[in-house]
Amino acid sequence: MKTGVHMSREEVMEERITELELRYMQQENTMQELNETVCRQEQSIMRLERELLQLREQLAMLSPSAQGAGEAEEPPPHY
């Protein structure tokens, strides 16, 4: 904004509009950046969920007794 100079009403309005336009553009840029961040995070979450599912499946294949976690295993015959 001009300082120390008397501005006409039109000049004041023009400057206010210009400042509002600049703020609007900054907000648009910020929203775009946030949207991109959210999209990347969503992709990461989906990838992590797939990896977790694969790990659970691998664990189930390696340790079938872990599936019946609430069931007590029989002691080996030497007890």
Steps between C-alpha positions, in 0.01 A plus 500: 500500500616849428600694811522870553309569180131579481333238290172532323214273596549308174871448572422372849241257363737386224774434754263310727381287210860428398586395855193276517595340169851432629364346820261288296784370281709419807208308650446314173866399497482388862187295433665334200807412708279359777299299250819350356619414850171330586513300175856383575399403852200307373725308260743426783221378726366271228849360438555443873164326532592264214838430658338432837257257341788320325695478825198359683455240228869407515485472878192279480679270253812479717320445827165326458472456876489878539158500334346319796662734751226441757540122487750333731760288328552148623832448676757286322478126575801500736311700770 
